[in-house]
Amino acid sequence: MKKKYMSLMVFLVLLICFLISLVGAAIYGSDYILAEKSYDEVAKYVQESDESGNSLKYDIDWDALRAINPEIVAWIIIPGTEVNYPVVQTTDNEKYLKKTFTGEKNSCGCIFMDCYNHGDFSDLNTIIYGHNMRNGSMFHILNLFREQEYYSEHREIWICTPQWQKQYQVISAHLTKSDSDTYMIAFAKGQYEKYVGREVSQSIYDTENGYRTDLECVTLSTCNGRNTNRRMVLVCQAVFEIRIAS
């Protein structure tokens, strides 16, 4: 009798766990669908330019985007990947972990700049965060850059603001911890040069791009897995810039 009782209890526990996992999967699945629809709607305001008649790489309706969310500071595109998103910034690094660009509560969140950065990318290191979503959205693809072959096929990164559009290249792709020096923003005299050299030395492979110590970095960051403080980062520097007349 005792064995039957124990077996029944084990069965019930397993059944409850299974039902909880089904509910969780349904919630995540719903979030994925809603977020994808939301970002597809927003992406209509960003179109690749007709190069024959426009020097800009992308035509972006900043007024329309600001009307949706005035906290937008940039747009990021990694051609050939899912990354085609607005970048926002607010007064903390929590708000956009579970809120989309259009303001809905959603586990996919939004791509956002560190709240301690200047929103104009004037810092020596500007940090941009995004979730590693299981459906491949947001910054999931950063983890694919662990493979040199994937990097070789996706070497361009574009960041656009109302003032400029810049093409970036990766100078370092590596794993780090959430509290590592990779996330430094302010530097003492002579410290930045050492920082850049150290970041490049940690790269999983040689990107063959070299680096400059007189040029700012943009660091793209995402989680390497669930329930871990490991992060995958791409440290980038601009190689081409298009200025936009005010």
C-alpha positions as CSV (number, residue, x, y, z in Angstrom):
1,M,0.0,0.0,0.0
2,K,2.8,2.3,0.9
3,K,4.5,1.7,-2.4
4,K,1.3,2.5,-4.3
5,Y,0.9,5.7,-2.4
6,M,4.5,6.7,-3.1
7,S,4.1,5.9,-6.8
8,L,0.9,7.9,-6.9
9,M,2.7,10.9,-5.3
10,V,5.6,10.7,-7.7
11,F,3.2,10.5,-10.6
12,L,1.3,13.6,-9.4
13,V,4.5,15.6,-8.8
14,L,5.7,14.7,-12.3
15,L,2.3,15.6,-13.8
16,I,2.2,19.0,-12.0
17,C,5.8,19.7,-13.3
18,F,4.7,18.7,-16.8
19,L,1.7,21.0,-16.7
20,I,3.7,23.9,-15.4
21,S,6.2,23.4,-18.2
22,L,3.3,23.4,-20.7
23,V,2.0,26.7,-19.3
24,G,5.5,28.2,-19.4
25,A,6.0,27.1,-23.0
26,A,2.6,28.6,-23.9
27,I,3.4,31.9,-22.3
28,Y,6.9,32.1,-24.0
29,G,5.3,31.1,-27.3
30,S,2.7,33.8,-27.0
31,D,5.4,36.3,-26.1
32,Y,7.5,35.3,-29.1
33,I,4.5,35.8,-31.5
34,L,3.4,39.1,-30.0
35,A,7.0,40.5,-29.9
36,E,7.7,39.4,-33.5
37,K,4.5,41.1,-34.7
38,S,5.3,44.2,-32.7
39,Y,8.9,44.6,-34.1
40,D,7.8,43.8,-37.6
41,E,5.3,46.7,-37.4
42,V,8.1,49.0,-36.2
43,A,10.6,47.8,-38.8
44,K,8.4,49.3,-41.6
45,Y,9.9,52.7,-40.6
46,V,13.4,51.5,-41.6
47,Q,14.1,50.7,-45.2
48,E,17.3,50.1,-47.1
49,S,18.0,53.0,-49.3
50,D,18.1,53.1,-53.1
51,E,21.8,53.7,-53.4
52,S,21.5,55.3,-56.8
53,G,19.7,58.3,-55.4
54,N,20.6,58.4,-51.7
55,S,24.0,58.3,-49.9
56,L,22.4,56.9,-46.8
57,K,22.5,53.1,-46.2
58,Y,19.0,53.2,-44.6
59,D,16.0,55.5,-44.8
60,I,14.7,55.8,-41.3
61,D,11.5,57.8,-40.2
62,W,12.8,59.0,-36.8
63,D,9.8,61.2,-36.2
64,A,7.5,58.2,-36.5
65,L,9.7,56.1,-34.2
66,R,9.9,58.8,-31.6
67,A,6.1,59.2,-31.6
68,I,5.9,55.5,-30.6
69,N,8.7,55.7,-28.0
70,P,10.7,58.9,-27.3
71,E,13.4,56.9,-25.6
72,I,14.8,55.6,-28.9
73,V,18.5,56.5,-29.4
74,A,19.5,54.3,-32.3
75,W,18.6,51.5,-34.7
76,I,20.9,48.4,-35.0
77,I,21.1,46.0,-38.0
78,I,23.3,43.0,-38.6
79,P,22.6,42.1,-42.2
80,G,21.6,38.5,-42.9
81,T,20.4,38.0,-39.3
82,E,17.3,38.6,-37.2
83,V,18.9,41.7,-35.7
84,N,16.9,44.7,-37.1
85,Y,15.8,46.5,-34.0
86,P,15.4,49.9,-32.3
87,V,17.8,50.7,-29.4
88,V,16.3,52.5,-26.4
89,Q,17.8,54.0,-23.3
90,T,16.2,55.0,-20.0
91,T,17.2,55.8,-16.5
92,D,17.8,52.2,-15.4
93,N,18.8,48.8,-16.9
94,E,15.6,47.0,-15.7
95,K,12.7,48.6,-17.6
96,Y,13.3,47.1,-21.0
97,L,14.2,43.6,-19.8
98,K,10.5,42.7,-20.0
99,K,9.0,45.5,-22.1
100,T,8.9,45.9,-25.8
101,F,9.7,49.1,-27.8
102,T,5.9,49.8,-28.0
103,G,5.5,49.4,-24.3
104,E,3.9,46.0,-23.9
105,K,5.0,43.7,-21.1
106,N,6.8,40.8,-22.8
107,S,9.7,38.5,-21.9
108,C,11.5,39.4,-25.2
109,G,12.1,42.9,-24.0
110,C,13.9,45.4,-26.1
111,I,17.4,46.1,-27.2
112,F,18.7,48.8,-24.9
113,M,21.8,51.0,-24.2
114,D,23.3,50.9,-20.7
115,C,21.7,53.7,-18.6
116,Y,25.2,55.0,-17.6
117,N,26.2,55.7,-21.2
118,H,25.7,59.0,-22.9
119,G,22.9,58.4,-25.5
120,D,25.0,59.9,-28.3
121,F,27.6,57.1,-28.3
122,S,30.3,59.6,-27.2
123,D,31.7,57.3,-24.4
124,L,34.8,55.3,-25.1
125,N,32.7,52.2,-24.6
126,T,29.0,52.1,-25.3
127,I,27.2,49.0,-24.1
128,I,24.1,47.6,-25.8
129,Y,22.2,44.7,-24.3
130,G,19.6,42.3,-25.7
131,H,18.1,39.0,-24.6
132,N,19.2,35.6,-25.9
133,M,15.8,34.3,-26.9
134,R,15.3,30.7,-27.7
135,N,13.3,31.5,-30.9
136,G,16.4,33.2,-32.4
137,S,15.1,36.8,-31.8
138,M,16.7,39.8,-30.1
139,F,20.5,39.2,-29.5
140,H,20.3,35.4,-29.7
141,I,22.6,35.4,-32.8
142,L,25.5,36.9,-30.8
143,N,26.2,33.4,-29.4
144,L,26.5,32.1,-33.0
145,F,29.5,34.4,-33.3
146,R,31.4,31.9,-31.2
147,E,32.0,30.1,-34.5
148,Q,34.5,31.8,-36.8
149,E,32.6,30.5,-39.9
150,Y,29.4,32.4,-38.8
151,Y,31.4,35.5,-38.1
152,S,33.0,35.3,-41.6
153,E,29.5,35.3,-43.2
154,H,28.2,38.2,-41.0
155,R,31.0,40.8,-40.8
156,E,28.9,44.0,-41.1
157,I,27.1,45.6,-38.2
158,W,25.2,48.9,-38.8
159,I,24.2,51.3,-36.1
160,C,22.1,54.3,-37.1
161,T,21.1,57.5,-35.2
162,P,19.4,60.7,-36.5
163,Q,22.9,62.2,-36.8
164,W,24.8,59.4,-38.5
165,Q,24.9,55.9,-39.8
166,K,28.0,53.8,-39.1
167,Q,29.3,50.5,-40.2
168,Y,31.0,48.6,-37.4
169,Q,33.4,45.6,-37.5
170,V,34.0,43.1,-34.7
171,I,37.4,43.4,-33.1
172,S,36.7,40.8,-30.4
173,A,34.2,38.0,-29.9
174,H,34.4,36.3,-26.5
175,L,32.7,35.0,-23.4
176,T,32.9,37.0,-20.2
177,K,31.2,37.4,-16.8
178,S,28.5,40.0,-16.2
179,D,30.7,41.9,-13.7
180,S,33.9,41.8,-15.8
181,D,36.0,44.8,-16.9
182,T,34.5,44.3,-20.4
183,Y,31.6,46.5,-19.2
184,M,33.8,49.5,-18.2
185,I,32.5,52.8,-19.5
186,A,34.7,55.4,-17.8
187,F,38.5,55.2,-18.0
188,A,41.4,56.8,-16.3
189,K,44.2,58.3,-18.4
190,G,46.0,55.5,-20.3
191,Q,43.5,52.8,-19.2
192,Y,41.5,52.7,-22.4
193,E,44.4,51.7,-24.5
194,K,45.0,48.7,-22.2
195,Y,41.3,47.9,-22.2
196,V,41.1,47.6,-25.9
197,G,44.2,45.5,-26.2
198,R,42.9,43.2,-23.4
199,E,39.5,42.8,-25.1
200,V,41.1,41.8,-28.4
201,S,43.5,39.3,-26.7
202,Q,40.4,37.5,-25.3
203,S,38.8,37.0,-28.7
204,I,37.9,33.4,-29.5
205,Y,39.5,33.8,-32.9
206,D,41.4,36.5,-34.8
207,T,38.8,38.7,-36.5
208,E,41.6,40.0,-38.8
209,N,40.3,43.5,-38.3
210,G,42.9,44.9,-36.1
211,Y,41.9,47.7,-33.7
212,R,42.6,51.3,-32.8
213,T,43.1,52.8,-29.4
214,D,42.0,56.3,-30.5
215,L,38.6,55.0,-31.6
216,E,35.5,54.3,-29.4
217,C,34.1,50.8,-28.9
218,V,30.5,49.6,-29.0
219,T,30.0,46.4,-27.0
220,L,27.0,44.2,-27.8
221,S,26.1,41.8,-25.0
222,T,23.7,38.9,-24.4
223,C,23.4,36.0,-22.0
224,N,25.3,32.8,-22.8
225,G,22.6,30.6,-21.1
226,R,19.8,30.7,-18.6
227,N,20.6,31.1,-14.9
228,T,24.2,32.0,-15.5
229,N,26.3,35.2,-15.2
230,R,28.2,34.3,-18.4
231,R,27.8,36.7,-21.3
232,M,28.7,36.6,-25.0
233,V,30.0,39.9,-26.3
234,L,31.0,41.4,-29.5
235,V,33.4,44.4,-29.1
236,C,33.1,46.6,-32.2
237,Q,34.7,49.7,-33.8
238,A,33.4,51.8,-36.6
239,V,35.1,51.6,-40.0
240,F,32.7,53.8,-42.1
241,E,30.4,56.7,-41.3
242,I,27.8,58.6,-43.1
243,R,26.9,62.0,-41.6
244,I,23.4,63.3,-41.8
245,A,22.9,67.0,-42.3
246,S,20.8,68.7,-39.6
